[in-house]
């Protein structure tokens, strides 16, 4: 997913799991990708920020992210708050 504008945020509040072997989520561009969780073989942040949105319910597993491989390029961020 490419979020092209630095001040822009793409919000996906119901990102579905991608548990197929080798399937991953990759984010590029200087903007922000905000998601409910990431459940995939891999997460790669190649620019800007990936933000995992607050769930609002304590100990609710719906907000839990699961990845086997995590890549965060220099200058990119993963925001779990």
C-alpha positions in Angstrom: 0.0 0.0 0.0 1.4 3.4 -1.0 0.4 6.5 1.0 1.8 9.0 -1.3 1.3 12.3 0.6 3.4 13.0 3.7 0.4 14.5 5.6 -2.1 11.9 4.5 -3.5 8.9 6.5 -5.1 5.8 4.9 -7.2 4.2 7.6 -8.3 0.5 7.2 -10.3 -0.2 10.3 -11.1 -3.8 9.3 -7.9 -5.2 7.7 -8.5 -8.9 7.2 -5.9 -11.6 8.0 -3.6 -12.8 5.3 -2.4 -16.2 6.5 -1.5 -17.6 3.1 2.1 -18.8 3.0 4.3 -15.9 2.0 1.5 -13.3 2.0 2.5 -10.0 3.7 1.6 -6.4 4.1 4.0 -3.8 2.6 3.6 -0.1 3.1 5.5 2.6 1.1 5.3 6.3 0.7 5.8 9.1 3.3 2.2 9.1 4.7 0.6 7.0 7.4 -1.2 3.7 7.2 -3.6 3.2 10.2 -4.9 -0.4 10.7 -6.9 -2.3 13.3 -4.2 -5.1 13.3 -1.8 -6.9 11.1 -2.0 -10.6 10.7 0.3 -11.8 8.0 3.5 -13.7 7.3 5.3 -10.3 7.1 5.0 -6.6 7.6 7.4 -4.3 5.8 7.4 -0.5 6.4 9.3 1.0 3.5 8.4 4.6 4.3 6.3 6.8 6.6 4.5 5.2 9.4 2.2 2.2 10.1 0.0 2.8 13.0 -2.0 0.1 14.8 -5.2 1.7 16.0 -6.2 1.4 19.7 -8.8 -1.3 20.2 -10.8 0.4 23.0 -11.5 -2.9 24.9 -8.9 -4.2 27.3 -7.5 -7.7 26.5 -9.7 -8.0 23.4 -7.8 -10.3 21.0 -9.3 -8.6 18.0 -6.6 -5.9 18.3 -3.7 -8.3 18.4 -1.2 -8.3 15.5 0.7 -11.4 14.5 3.6 -11.3 12.0 6.5 -13.8 11.5 8.8 -11.2 9.9 9.1 -7.5 10.5 11.1 -5.0 8.4 11.2 -1.3 9.2 13.4 0.8 6.9 15.5 3.6 8.3 13.4 6.7 8.8 10.1 4.7 8.9 8.1 3.9 12.1 5.7 1.4 13.5 3.4 3.0 16.0 1.7 0.5 18.4 0.1 3.1 20.7 
